[in-house]
Amino acid sequence: MDFSLKHLAAATLMFASLASFTSAAQANITPQQSAIILKAFNDASVTDFRQFLGRLAQNDIAKADDLGPAISTFLDNKPLSAEQQNEIYRLLGLYARVKYGSAATETLRELVAIPTFQKPGVPQYENPEFLKIAEKIKQLAESFNLNFRNIDNRVFEISLDGTGKELVGIHAHADVVPVTPENWVLKDGTKLDPFKVTLIGDRMYGRGTEDDKNGIVVALYAMKVIKEEKLPLARNFKLLVDTTEETSGDAIPYYFEHNPTPDYNLALDGGYPVVIAEKGYGTVMASFARAKAQGQGAEITSMTGGMATNQIPSASVATFVTDKPAELAASLQKAGADYAKANGGNFEVAAKVDGKDVKLTVTGVSAHSSEPETGVNPVARMLGLIASLDGKVALKHNYITEAARYADDNWSLDYLGNKLGVGFADDFMGPLTASPTFVGMDDKAFKLAVNLRVPKGKSPQALKAEIAGKLEAWSKKTHIAPALDYSIAEPMYRNPEGEWVKALLDVATENLGMEHKFGTSAGATSVHELPNGVQFGLAKPDVKYTGHTDNEFKTTEQFLLDLQIVTEMMVRVGQLPKL
């Protein structure tokens, strides 16, 4: 590292002071005190961290909060106490937010504008949008004097070097789930461009603002601050930007075939404060072969749903072909109203004539499939509604009506697996969830995916056998035999040990005013199978997660707070004498 003599002396003193304490000490700066400090500065008023501290020391805020001793001791390059050291870390986070909050927000805008979702038939590493975002991240990293490597367009690696051999991996991802643009409409009718950050109030709407381009940005700027302030680190950091987290998940394994696995791994792609358990990700994919429709009446020719297995959309639309569109629309509207009333009344059904066709729309509430309880699934309700039409509306029977009966008989509106009789729960990780999500059609089949999130308590093999046995019995009874494909992963559970996880827990809970305890998540991240892997934000568990949803957003306040927290976390973990 390129240290001046003054900073080298400071580094020596700082490391000498670290040997006598662990992360048990607190920063003693509350969120309320932090807010007061932030109001006293803006990005034009600070040039560097030492100048920021010097100005703060002259302010009544520092005197009122008793920060003067920590600031003067640091500026005089003298050994710091445990509490003083952590106060300096906290102040570095606040400085990063003041100095680079606006720049980081603009960078987020630039990354969101690159539509990095999967294109059918094109590997991510050949997708022009991923080549574009790789170049953008490279330019940023190099302008921050950070080392950048592009590993075969699979993973983008940004390094911040310390003096030791230990390696800490910070994980984020550049890919996003697809969008249905027509669903990006606010309740007041405002239409949004999913790939343009739109600021309304404090909300930054755009695909990737929550999941997970925000993670890339705050990590990059945290590394920039530590690098330009020449703060010493006892270990090395690598920001690993994944390109397949939302799809195949093969980019990170590819990376580790050619590069060392970090000793410690943090995913900025989940929840605060520190998530030590992730449910296993599972899919039951049912394929209903296309065949000529049977019977009399209207025919359902298409249906929409989520564009990925991990998406619950806000709306599902089915198209009916009929020679009496007005009559059919009226019948469907009545049947839909009755169905909605009988099933909670928390969703809308509308049937409208569209030329010679009728469009039936079920509108619910979009959600990440890991948290089905936060939404109202229109896919499950559309399938249930179609199944309920039997005997009420004349319909030809085809592969879509078969799929509707399959979904209604086995999964229904219950998202806990109880309809099929496979539900179970873990005291810490919570229940199994099962949600019909992805709907796809081609010239051969209609496909319907049920997304599973599986806690510990049953092995994937046992759960698969149980589900397969029940669905096989249903097929024999109904003579409906879809092709079924199963994929169920092991859940992750980590016993939280070590000074590093204590430090993570302290940083998050102190800044967010949260209860000081570890958390669990239904979402799986790229650290799922890596050693010492945990989630460290960037979402609060008491706030609905908007990643994967229509109208995804991140609040400006939370984004800036993430920048503050990640900066503090990185320097604190980087300077611990032992992890």
Beta strands, then each sheet from edge to edge (+ up, - down):
strand 1: 147-151
strand 2: 155-160
strand 3: 167-173
strand 4: 198-200
strand 5: 203-205
strand 6: 236-242
strand 7: 264-267
strand 8: 270-271
strand 9: 275-278
strand 10: 280-289
strand 11: 299-303
strand 12: 311-312
strand 13: 315-321
strand 14: 348-354
strand 15: 357-363
strand 16: 367-368
strand 17: 425-426
strand 18: 430-431
strand 19: 433-441
strand 20: 445-454
strand 21: 483-488
strand 22: 492-493
strand 23: 519-521
strand 24: 533-535
strand 25: 538-539
strand 26: 553-555
sheet 1: 1+ 2- 6+ 3+ 7+ 24+
sheet 2: 4+ 5- 26+
sheet 3: 8+ 25+
sheet 4: 22+ 9- 23-
sheet 5: 19+ 20- 10+ 21-
sheet 6: 11+ 13- 15+ 14-
sheet 7: 12+ 16-
sheet 8: 17+ 18-
end
